[in-house]
């Protein structure tokens, strides 16, 4: 286990196929950098980052980083969410 964080924008584009500003809405991180699942949920975005480690905030989404050990899990959750949503089977 490391203590290394990586740029979330690189993960959003490379692993999730979305731009950073859109992917950041699924992290559960608010504009002050705090875990806050209701912040984006009110706008229809589920908290796919629950239990994962992030640094930075969604107000300046280019500063957002994800712990390298959590990258695979976030990408898996994001892809699963998108797949289920396309099939109309996602529930919050």
N, CA, C and O atoms as CSV, one atom per row, in Angstrom:
chain,resi,resn,atom,element,x,y,z
A,1,UNK,N,N,0.847,-1.177,0.000
A,1,UNK,CA,C,0.000,0.000,0.000
A,1,UNK,C,C,0.890,1.236,0.000
A,1,UNK,O,O,1.845,1.329,0.771
A,2,UNK,N,N,0.564,2.176,-0.870
A,2,UNK,CA,C,1.388,3.378,-0.974
A,2,UNK,C,C,0.646,4.581,-0.392
A,2,UNK,O,O,-0.499,4.470,0.047
A,3,UNK,N,N,1.309,5.711,-0.396
A,3,UNK,CA,C,0.661,6.958,-0.001
A,3,UNK,C,C,0.678,7.938,-1.181
A,3,UNK,O,O,0.661,9.153,-0.988
A,4,UNK,N,N,0.710,7.406,-2.381
A,4,UNK,CA,C,0.811,8.214,-3.594
A,4,UNK,C,C,-0.576,8.540,-4.161
A,4,UNK,O,O,-1.441,7.672,-4.277
A,5,UNK,N,N,-0.754,9.796,-4.502
A,5,UNK,CA,C,-1.979,10.257,-5.147
A,5,UNK,C,C,-1.669,10.602,-6.598
A,5,UNK,O,O,-0.572,11.059,-6.917
A,6,UNK,N,N,-2.642,10.380,-7.468
A,6,UNK,CA,C,-2.474,10.665,-8.888
A,6,UNK,C,C,-3.559,11.634,-9.342
A,6,UNK,O,O,-4.605,11.761,-8.705
A,7,UNK,N,N,-3.297,12.303,-10.433
A,7,UNK,CA,C,-4.216,13.292,-10.972
A,7,UNK,C,C,-5.544,12.637,-11.365
A,7,UNK,O,O,-5.570,11.697,-12.160
A,8,UNK,N,N,-6.626,13.136,-10.809
A,8,UNK,CA,C,-7.935,12.547,-11.093
A,8,UNK,C,C,-8.347,12.765,-12.547
A,8,UNK,O,O,-9.014,11.910,-13.130
A,9,UNK,N,N,-7.966,13.884,-13.136
A,9,UNK,CA,C,-8.302,14.153,-14.533
A,9,UNK,C,C,-7.748,13.095,-15.470
A,9,UNK,O,O,-8.408,12.704,-16.433
A,10,UNK,N,N,-6.541,12.631,-15.190
A,10,UNK,CA,C,-5.946,11.575,-16.011
A,10,UNK,C,C,-6.756,10.283,-15.907
A,10,UNK,O,O,-6.923,9.563,-16.891
A,11,UNK,N,N,-7.253,9.999,-14.710
A,11,UNK,CA,C,-8.057,8.797,-14.488
A,11,UNK,C,C,-9.425,8.956,-15.139
A,11,UNK,O,O,-9.922,8.032,-15.783
A,12,UNK,N,N,-10.029,10.118,-14.973
A,12,UNK,CA,C,-11.346,10.353,-15.567
A,12,UNK,C,C,-11.298,10.157,-17.082
A,12,UNK,O,O,-12.154,9.484,-17.655
A,13,UNK,N,N,-10.300,10.743,-17.718
A,13,UNK,CA,C,-10.185,10.629,-19.179
A,13,UNK,C,C,-9.753,9.233,-19.603
A,13,UNK,O,O,-10.365,8.620,-20.477
A,14,UNK,N,N,-8.700,8.741,-18.979
A,14,UNK,CA,C,-8.103,7.492,-19.426
A,14,UNK,C,C,-8.858,6.237,-19.037
A,14,UNK,O,O,-8.905,5.285,-19.816
A,15,UNK,N,N,-9.449,6.211,-17.853
A,15,UNK,CA,C,-10.100,4.990,-17.357
A,15,UNK,C,C,-11.613,5.040,-17.431
A,15,UNK,O,O,-12.275,4.007,-17.538
A,16,UNK,N,N,-12.168,6.271,-17.372
A,16,UNK,CA,C,-13.626,6.398,-17.332
A,16,UNK,C,C,-14.205,6.985,-18.618
A,16,UNK,O,O,-15.413,6.910,-18.845
A,17,UNK,N,N,-13.360,7.562,-19.449
A,17,UNK,CA,C,-13.832,8.116,-20.710
A,17,UNK,C,C,-14.641,9.390,-20.567
A,17,UNK,O,O,-15.529,9.659,-21.376
A,18,UNK,N,N,-14.343,10.172,-19.545
A,18,UNK,CA,C,-15.071,11.426,-19.341
A,18,UNK,C,C,-14.084,12.525,-18.971
A,18,UNK,O,O,-12.942,12.246,-18.604
A,19,UNK,N,N,-14.521,13.753,-19.067
A,19,UNK,CA,C,-13.676,14.877,-18.677
A,19,UNK,C,C,-13.671,15.018,-17.158
A,19,UNK,O,O,-14.616,14.612,-16.480
A,20,UNK,N,N,-12.621,15.586,-16.651
A,20,UNK,CA,C,-12.430,15.709,-15.206
A,20,UNK,C,C,-13.605,16.421,-14.530
A,20,UNK,O,O,-14.082,15.965,-13.491
A,21,UNK,N,N,-14.076,17.527,-15.103
A,21,UNK,CA,C,-15.138,18.285,-14.442
A,21,UNK,C,C,-16.427,17.485,-14.320
A,21,UNK,O,O,-17.221,17.737,-13.414
A,22,UNK,N,N,-16.651,16.527,-15.211
A,22,UNK,CA,C,-17.836,15.680,-15.125
A,22,UNK,C,C,-17.585,14.485,-14.213
A,22,UNK,O,O,-18.453,14.134,-13.413
A,23,UNK,N,N,-16.445,13.867,-14.312
A,23,UNK,CA,C,-16.109,12.740,-13.450
A,23,UNK,C,C,-16.052,13.125,-11.985
A,23,UNK,O,O,-16.402,12.326,-11.116
A,24,UNK,N,N,-15.610,14.352,-11.703
A,24,UNK,CA,C,-15.490,14.815,-10.324
A,24,UNK,C,C,-16.835,14.843,-9.605
A,24,UNK,O,O,-16.889,14.759,-8.378
A,25,UNK,N,N,-17.902,14.959,-10.356
A,25,UNK,CA,C,-19.243,14.995,-9.755
A,25,UNK,C,C,-19.631,13.668,-9.125
A,25,UNK,O,O,-20.568,13.614,-8.328
A,26,UNK,N,N,-18.934,12.610,-9.466
A,26,UNK,CA,C,-19.241,11.277,-8.949
A,26,UNK,C,C,-18.367,10.894,-7.756
A,26,UNK,O,O,-18.505,9.792,-7.224
A,27,UNK,N,N,-17.482,11.771,-7.333
A,27,UNK,CA,C,-16.548,11.442,-6.256
A,27,UNK,C,C,-17.139,11.563,-4.861
A,27,UNK,O,O,-16.621,10.956,-3.924
A,28,UNK,N,N,-18.211,12.333,-4.700
A,28,UNK,CA,C,-18.763,12.593,-3.372
A,28,UNK,C,C,-17.991,13.661,-2.621
A,28,UNK,O,O,-18.207,13.866,-1.426
A,29,UNK,N,N,-17.088,14.345,-3.321
A,29,UNK,CA,C,-16.286,15.417,-2.710
A,29,UNK,C,C,-16.906,16.761,-3.075
A,29,UNK,O,O,-17.208,17.006,-4.243
A,30,UNK,N,N,-17.099,17.635,-2.086
A,30,UNK,CA,C,-17.715,18.925,-2.364
A,30,UNK,C,C,-16.682,19.967,-2.800
A,30,UNK,O,O,-15.495,19.665,-2.923
A,31,UNK,N,N,-17.144,21.179,-3.027
A,31,UNK,CA,C,-16.252,22.220,-3.557
A,31,UNK,C,C,-15.218,22.690,-2.545
A,31,UNK,O,O,-14.313,23.446,-2.897
A,32,UNK,N,N,-15.336,22.254,-1.295
A,32,UNK,CA,C,-14.341,22.592,-0.274
A,32,UNK,C,C,-13.398,21.430,0.022
A,32,UNK,O,O,-12.563,21.518,0.922
A,33,UNK,N,N,-13.531,20.338,-0.736
A,33,UNK,CA,C,-12.653,19.184,-0.549
A,33,UNK,C,C,-13.095,18.228,0.532
A,33,UNK,O,O,-12.318,17.372,0.953
A,34,UNK,N,N,-14.338,18.354,0.995
A,34,UNK,CA,C,-14.850,17.484,2.052
A,34,UNK,C,C,-15.716,16.368,1.484
A,34,UNK,O,O,-16.446,16.586,0.517
A,35,UNK,N,N,-15.647,15.173,2.073
A,35,UNK,CA,C,-16.587,14.131,1.659
A,35,UNK,C,C,-18.007,14.584,1.996
A,35,UNK,O,O,-18.304,14.883,3.153
A,36,UNK,N,N,-18.865,14.635,1.014
A,36,UNK,CA,C,-20.222,15.138,1.209
A,36,UNK,C,C,-21.121,14.518,0.141
A,36,UNK,O,O,-21.359,15.141,-0.894
A,37,UNK,N,N,-21.626,13.299,0.374
A,37,UNK,CA,C,-22.384,12.591,-0.650
A,37,UNK,C,C,-23.648,13.317,-1.105
A,37,UNK,O,O,-24.098,13.120,-2.234
A,38,UNK,N,N,-24.218,14.144,-0.254
A,38,UNK,CA,C,-25.442,14.852,-0.642
A,38,UNK,C,C,-25.179,16.043,-1.552
A,38,UNK,O,O,-26.095,16.530,-2.214
A,39,UNK,N,N,-23.944,16.515,-1.593
A,39,UNK,CA,C,-23.582,17.695,-2.388
A,39,UNK,C,C,-23.947,17.511,-3.863
A,39,UNK,O,O,-24.598,18.373,-4.454
A,40,UNK,N,N,-23.535,16.407,-4.446
A,40,UNK,CA,C,-23.819,16.149,-5.866
A,40,UNK,C,C,-25.082,15.320,-6.053
A,40,UNK,O,O,-25.696,15.373,-7.119
A,41,UNK,N,N,-25.480,14.560,-5.047
A,41,UNK,CA,C,-26.661,13.705,-5.180
A,41,UNK,C,C,-27.906,14.534,-5.464
A,41,UNK,O,O,-28.785,14.102,-6.210
A,42,UNK,N,N,-27.983,15.712,-4.878
A,42,UNK,CA,C,-29.124,16.596,-5.131
A,42,UNK,C,C,-29.246,16.955,-6.611
A,42,UNK,O,O,-30.330,17.291,-7.087
A,43,UNK,N,N,-28.142,16.882,-7.326
A,43,UNK,CA,C,-28.141,17.182,-8.760
A,43,UNK,C,C,-28.200,15.906,-9.608
A,43,UNK,O,O,-28.118,15.967,-10.834
A,44,UNK,N,N,-28.342,14.760,-8.950
A,44,UNK,CA,C,-28.508,13.500,-9.663
A,44,UNK,C,C,-27.257,12.672,-9.860
A,44,UNK,O,O,-27.246,11.761,-10.687
A,45,UNK,N,N,-26.189,12.971,-9.109
A,45,UNK,CA,C,-24.937,12.219,-9.243
A,45,UNK,C,C,-24.707,11.372,-8.000
A,45,UNK,O,O,-24.634,11.907,-6.894
A,46,UNK,N,N,-24.591,10.055,-8.166
A,46,UNK,CA,C,-24.344,9.196,-6.996
A,46,UNK,C,C,-22.914,9.340,-6.489
A,46,UNK,O,O,-22.014,9.753,-7.221
A,47,UNK,N,N,-22.730,8.993,-5.230
A,47,UNK,CA,C,-21.410,9.041,-4.596
A,47,UNK,C,C,-20.659,7.754,-4.894
A,47,UNK,O,O,-20.749,6.792,-4.132
A,48,UNK,N,N,-19.921,7.730,-5.990
A,48,UNK,CA,C,-19.145,6.551,-6.356
A,48,UNK,C,C,-17.791,6.528,-5.657
A,48,UNK,O,O,-17.043,5.557,-5.774
A,49,UNK,N,N,-17.476,7.596,-4.931
A,49,UNK,CA,C,-16.199,7.673,-4.233
A,49,UNK,C,C,-16.269,7.302,-2.770
A,49,UNK,O,O,-15.294,7.476,-2.038
A,50,UNK,N,N,-17.408,6.792,-2.331
A,50,UNK,CA,C,-17.570,6.454,-0.915
A,50,UNK,C,C,-16.478,5.483,-0.473
A,50,UNK,O,O,-16.280,4.431,-1.080
A,51,UNK,N,N,-15.776,5.857,0.594
A,51,UNK,CA,C,-14.720,5.017,1.152
A,51,UNK,C,C,-13.385,5.111,0.420
A,51,UNK,O,O,-12.414,4.473,0.825
A,52,UNK,N,N,-13.325,5.900,-0.655
A,52,UNK,CA,C,-12.083,6.067,-1.405
A,52,UNK,C,C,-11.388,7.350,-0.968
A,52,UNK,O,O,-12.014,8.229,-0.375
A,53,UNK,N,N,-10.115,7.454,-1.257
A,53,UNK,CA,C,-9.323,8.596,-0.796
A,53,UNK,C,C,-9.068,9.590,-1.931
A,53,UNK,O,O,-8.585,9.235,-3.006
A,54,UNK,N,N,-9.409,10.841,-1.649
A,54,UNK,CA,C,-9.210,11.939,-2.594
A,54,UNK,C,C,-8.506,13.087,-1.889
A,54,UNK,O,O,-8.569,13.209,-0.665
A,55,UNK,N,N,-7.842,13.920,-2.660
A,55,UNK,CA,C,-7.272,15.190,-2.182
A,55,UNK,C,C,-7.683,16.247,-3.179
A,55,UNK,O,O,-7.829,15.974,-4.371
A,56,UNK,N,N,-7.867,17.452,-2.685
A,56,UNK,CA,C,-8.276,18.553,-3.539
A,56,UNK,C,C,-9.776,18.761,-3.433
A,56,UNK,O,O,-10.424,18.220,-2.537
A,57,UNK,N,N,-10.323,19.545,-4.348
A,57,UNK,CA,C,-11.752,19.834,-4.282
A,57,UNK,C,C,-12.354,19.882,-5.685
A,57,UNK,O,O,-11.634,19.938,-6.682
A,58,UNK,N,N,-13.668,19.860,-5.744
A,58,UNK,CA,C,-14.349,19.864,-7.031
A,58,UNK,C,C,-14.580,21.267,-7.568
A,58,UNK,O,O,-14.982,21.431,-8.720
A,59,UNK,N,N,-14.334,22.272,-6.753
A,59,UNK,CA,C,-14.424,23.649,-7.228
A,59,UNK,C,C,-13.273,23.931,-8.198
A,59,UNK,O,O,-13.458,24.604,-9.212
A,60,UNK,N,N,-12.100,23.416,-7.882
A,60,UNK,CA,C,-10.936,23.491,-8.761
A,60,UNK,C,C,-10.607,22.047,-9.140
A,60,UNK,O,O,-9.640,21.470,-8.643
A,61,UNK,N,N,-11.414,21.480,-10.014
A,61,UNK,CA,C,-11.326,20.050,-10.298
A,61,UNK,C,C,-9.974,19.624,-10.851
A,61,UNK,O,O,-9.631,18.444,-10.777
A,62,UNK,N,N,-9.196,20.552,-11.403
A,62,UNK,CA,C,-7.861,20.184,-11.886
A,62,UNK,C,C,-6.916,19.860,-10.722
A,62,UNK,O,O,-5.883,19.221,-10.922
A,63,UNK,N,N,-7.266,20.299,-9.513
A,63,UNK,CA,C,-6.440,19.994,-8.336
A,63,UNK,C,C,-6.804,18.649,-7.726
A,63,UNK,O,O,-6.081,18.161,-6.858
A,64,UNK,N,N,-7.891,18.043,-8.149
A,64,UNK,CA,C,-8.382,16.818,-7.540
A,64,UNK,C,C,-7.461,15.640,-7.838
A,64,UNK,O,O,-7.050,15.423,-8.977
A,65,UNK,N,N,-7.149,14.893,-6.794
A,65,UNK,CA,C,-6.309,13.712,-6.910
A,65,UNK,C,C,-7.006,12.532,-6.232
A,65,UNK,O,O,-7.805,12.712,-5.314
A,66,UNK,N,N,-6.695,11.341,-6.693
A,66,UNK,CA,C,-7.220,10.110,-6.104
A,66,UNK,C,C,-6.028,9.242,-5.699
A,66,UNK,O,O,-5.000,9.215,-6.376
A,67,UNK,N,N,-6.188,8.545,-4.595
A,67,UNK,CA,C,-5.119,7.655,-4.137
A,67,UNK,C,C,-4.916,6.566,-5.178
A,67,UNK,O,O,-5.887,6.004,-5.685
A,68,UNK,N,N,-3.675,6.265,-5.499
A,68,UNK,CA,C,-3.402,5.298,-6.576
A,68,UNK,C,C,-3.981,3.911,-6.288
A,68,UNK,O,O,-4.304,3.172,-7.218
A,69,UNK,N,N,-4.114,3.553,-5.011
A,69,UNK,CA,C,-4.692,2.260,-4.676
A,69,UNK,C,C,-6.214,2.223,-4.847
A,69,UNK,O,O,-6.815,1.151,-4.780
A,70,UNK,N,N,-6.839,3.381,-5.066
A,70,UNK,CA,C,-8.292,3.462,-5.221
A,70,UNK,C,C,-8.726,3.661,-6.673
A,70,UNK,O,O,-9.922,3.677,-6.965
A,71,UNK,N,N,-7.778,3.809,-7.570
A,71,UNK,CA,C,-8.085,4.084,-8.975
A,71,UNK,C,C,-8.934,2.975,-9.592
A,71,UNK,O,O,-9.964,3.249,-10.209
A,72,UNK,N,N,-8.510,1.734,-9.428
A,72,UNK,CA,C,-9.227,0.611,-10.040
A,72,UNK,C,C,-10.661,0.530,-9.536
A,72,UNK,O,O,-11.585,0.287,-10.312
A,73,UNK,N,N,-10.842,0.733,-8.244
A,73,UNK,CA,C,-12.183,0.642,-7.659
A,73,UNK,C,C,-13.080,1.765,-8.170
A,73,UNK,O,O,-14.240,1.521,-8.502
A,74,UNK,N,N,-12.563,2.985,-8.238
A,74,UNK,CA,C,-13.389,4.077,-8.752
A,74,UNK,C,C,-13.774,3.815,-10.203
A,74,UNK,O,O,-14.933,3.993,-10.576
A,75,UNK,N,N,-12.818,3.397,-11.020
A,75,UNK,CA,C,-13.090,3.118,-12.437
A,75,UNK,C,C,-14.132,2.008,-12.565
A,75,UNK,O,O,-15.025,2.089,-13.409
A,76,UNK,N,N,-14.023,0.983,-11.741
A,76,UNK,CA,C,-14.996,-0.117,-11.768
A,76,UNK,C,C,-16.393,0.374,-11.415
A,76,UNK,O,O,-17.362,0.031,-12.092
A,77,UNK,N,N,-16.501,1.178,-10.353
A,77,UNK,CA,C,-17.804,1.719,-9.938
A,77,UNK,C,C,-18.399,2.615,-11.020
A,77,UNK,O,O,-19.593,2.541,-11.313
A,78,UNK,N,N,-17.563,3.453,-11.606
A,78,UNK,CA,C,-18.042,4.386,-12.629
A,78,UNK,C,C,-18.580,3.614,-13.839
A,78,UNK,O,O,-19.662,3.917,-14.340
A,79,UNK,N,N,-17.832,2.630,-14.299
A,79,UNK,CA,C,-18.263,1.844,-15.469
A,79,UNK,C,C,-19.539,1.069,-15.166
A,79,UNK,O,O,-20.426,0.972,-16.014
A,80,UNK,N,N,-19.633,0.517,-13.962
A,80,UNK,CA,C,-20.829,-0.222,-13.559
A,80,UNK,C,C,-22.039,0.713,-13.520
A,80,UNK,O,O,-23.119,0.364,-13.996
A,81,UNK,N,N,-21.846,1.899,-12.951
A,81,UNK,CA,C,-22.932,2.877,-12.892
A,81,UNK,C,C,-23.398,3.246,-14.298
A,81,UNK,O,O,-24.598,3.239,-14.573
A,82,UNK,N,N,-22.469,3.565,-15.182
A,82,UNK,CA,C,-22.836,3.961,-16.539
A,82,UNK,C,C,-23.561,2.829,-17.272
A,82,UNK,O,O,-24.537,3.071,-17.981
A,83,UNK,N,N,-23.086,1.609,-17.101
A,83,UNK,CA,C,-23.715,0.459,-17.740
A,83,UNK,C,C,-25.148,0.269,-17.241
A,83,UNK,O,O,-26.072,0.083,-18.033
A,84,UNK,N,N,-25.320,0.318,-15.932
A,84,UNK,CA,C,-26.656,0.147,-15.359
A,84,UNK,C,C,-27.580,1.304,-15.735
A,84,UNK,O,O,-28.769,1.102,-15.984
A,85,UNK,N,N,-27.039,2.487,-15.772
A,85,UNK,CA,C,-27.870,3.638,-16.130
A,85,UNK,C,C,-28.342,3.538,-17.576
A,85,UNK,O,O,-29.486,3.876,-17.881
A,86,UNK,N,N,-27.470,3.079,-18.464
A,86,UNK,CA,C,-27.840,2.906,-19.865
A,86,UNK,C,C,-28.956,1.863,-20.009
A,86,UNK,O,O,-29.787,1.952,-20.912
A,87,UNK,N,N,-28.963,0.879,-19.110
A,87,UNK,CA,C,-29.982,-0.162,-19.136
A,87,UNK,C,C,-31.223,0.208,-18.339
A,87,UNK,O,O,-32.190,-0.552,-18.292
A,88,UNK,N,N,-31.192,1.392,-17.706
A,88,UNK,CA,C,-32.333,1.861,-16.925
A,88,UNK,C,C,-32.513,1.162,-15.598
A,88,UNK,O,O,-33.608,1.171,-15.036
A,89,UNK,N,N,-31.448,0.551,-15.086
A,89,UNK,CA,C,-31.593,-0.224,-13.847
A,89,UNK,C,C,-30.876,0.386,-12.650
A,89,UNK,O,O,-30.770,-0.263,-11.609
A,90,UNK,N,N,-30.383,1.611,-12.768
A,90,UNK,CA,C,-29.680,2.220,-11.631
A,90,UNK,C,C,-30.660,2.835,-10.662
A,90,UNK,O,O,-31.598,3.525,-11.062
A,91,UNK,N,N,-30.437,2.583,-9.381
A,91,UNK,CA,C,-31.225,3.216,-8.326
A,91,UNK,C,C,-30.272,3.873,-7.365
A,91,UNK,O,O,-29.217,3.315,-7.062
A,92,UNK,N,N,-30.619,5.059,-6.873
A,92,UNK,CA,C,-29.757,5.792,-5.941
A,92,UNK,C,C,-29.887,5.221,-4.552
A,92,UNK,O,O,-29.239,5.704,-3.623
